[in-house]
Amino acid sequence: MAQESALVSGIAGRYATALFDLARDSGQLDAVAKDLAALSALMADSTDLVRLIRSPVFSREEQGAAIGAVLARIGAADLTRNFVGVVAQNRRLFALADMIKAYGKLLSHHRGEVVAEVVSAEPLNEAELAQLKSALSSAAAGNVVLQARVEPDLIGGLVVQLGSRMIDASIRAKLNSLKSVMKGVA
């Protein structure tokens, strides 16, 4: 446990570690992960939900009732609903997104997985993702889980973050580098 809690820190890390320990002890690691992924997706899609979670204007009762209704609607497990209820009662919903990320880190570490975040200018197809996963797995000497997202500002290429290592092979980075070299010449 001490090793796992060293992976995450701060308020989000403490809450995520507590949830992880409860989920592990009750055999609900995957169910909680599924609930948190669904909640995270809802937060990504709903600015109103994010406003509710982050705004200090709403009372803890209002936040708790609203987030409880959201969790009931997605069919979240009792452990997840109770956890988020405690978070709301303690006025810590503003850190919920970070708690979800920290839980994911703890779960990946527990499973022996290494998470690689891949950012591309356009969506990668299945063959490209499989090839990238294979290359990263051999470099990381372990099972790699890809989290891909699209960022059109890259123009082209990829940005890959594997643990503490980051490889920026985007056209945006190359253009910025060329721009700084050109400033030095002028």
N, C-alpha and C positions, 0 to 999 in steps of 0.2 A: 504494500500500500504506500509506503513512504516513497518508493521509487515512482509510482504512478502519480502521486500528488505533486511530485517535483516537475512533472510535465506541464502543469497548469498553475497559475498563480493569481493572486488578487481575489477580489470578491467573487468573480465568476468562477474561478478555479475552486474555491472552497465549496461553493454550492454544487458545482458539477461533481466534485469528488464525493460529496455526501450522497448525491443522487446515484452516482456510479456504484458506490458501496452498497446502498440499499438495493439497487437493481441486481447486482451480482449476487448478493446474499439471498434474494428471493427468486433468482433464476429468470429475471425479466429483462436482461440486457437488451435483447433484440426488440422486444415489445416497446420499451422506453425509447430506443433509438428510432424506431418507426414513428412513434408519436411525435418525437422532437423534430424529425425530418418533415413531417406533415405540418407541424406548427411553423417551422422555419419557412416552408414554401408559402404558407398563408401570409406570413409577415413580409415576404418578398413581393407578394402580389397586392397587398392591401396597405395603402398609406394610412387609412383610417385606423387599422389595427396597430400600426407602428405609432401613430399619434396617441392612441389610448395607452399603449405600453410606456411611452416615454414622457408623457405629459404629467407634470405634478398637479395640474388643475383638478384631475379626477381624484376622488377619495380612494383610499385603499379598498373600501367596500365596493365602490363602483368598478374599480379595476378588477377586483377579485371576481365579482359576479359576471362581468363581461368576458374575461378570459376563461372563466369556468364554463360559460355557455359555448364558447368557441371549442374548448377541449371536449365537451360533451357531444358537440356536433360532429367532430371528427372521430368520435368513438375512442378517445384516449383511455388508457388503462388507469385504474385507480391510483397507482403509484405516481404516474405522471401528473394526474389532476391534483393529487394531494401536494406534490412537490411545488407545482406552479402556484397553488393556493397559498402555500407558505411563503413563497417568493413575493406574491402580491401583498400578503399580510405584513411582510417586513419592508414593504416599499422598495423592492429591489427589481421590479419588472424592467427597469431601464437597462439592466444588465442581462436580460434573458437571452438575447442573441449571442452574447459572449459565453453564457453558460452552455448553450447548445453546442457551440463550437468546441468548448473545453470538454464536454461530455464525449463528443466525437473523437477528440484526440485520445482521451483515456480509453475509449472502446477500441480504437485502432491499435494502440499500444498493447492492450490486453490480448488482442487477437494476433499480435506479431506483424501487423501491417504498417507500411510506411505510406503516408499520404503525400501525393504529388498534386500540386495545383497547376493546371495547365490553362493558359490564357491564349486564345488565338483570335485572329481578326475575323475569321469565318468558322462556322461549326465544323468540327472534324467528323469524318465518317467513321464507321465501325472499324474498317481496316486500318485507318490511320491511328485510331486510338489503341488498337491491339498492338500495332507495331511500336508505338511509343511506350506502351506499358511493358512490352517485352524488353526494350532497350533500357528503360528505367529500372526494371526488376533486376537485370544483370548488373547494373551499376550500383544499385542499392543493396544487392545481395539479400533480397527478401521479397516478400509479396507486396506489390505496390498497388494502391488504390488511387485511381485517377479522379480528380474533381475538375472537370472541364467547364470553362465558361468562355463566353465570346465578348470581346472588346474591340469594336470596329476601329477605334483610334490607333490600334497597332499598325494598321495599313496592311501588314502581311507578316509572316513569320510566327514565332511562338515565344512565350515567356513561361518558363517552367521553374517552379519552386519545389524542391525536394528536400524536406527537412530545413536545415539552415542554408542550404545552397540554392542559389538562384542563377538561372541561365537566361539571359535576355537576348534572343536572336530575332528580335522584331525589327522591322524596317524603321519604325519610329525611333528606336534606340540608335540605329545606324545613322539616320538622318540627324539626330541630335548630336551625335559624335562628330559627324562631318561639319555641322554648323559651328561647333566649338573650335574645331581645327581651322575653319575658315576665318573665324574671328581673330585667331592668333596670327594669321597671315596678313590680314588687312591692317 
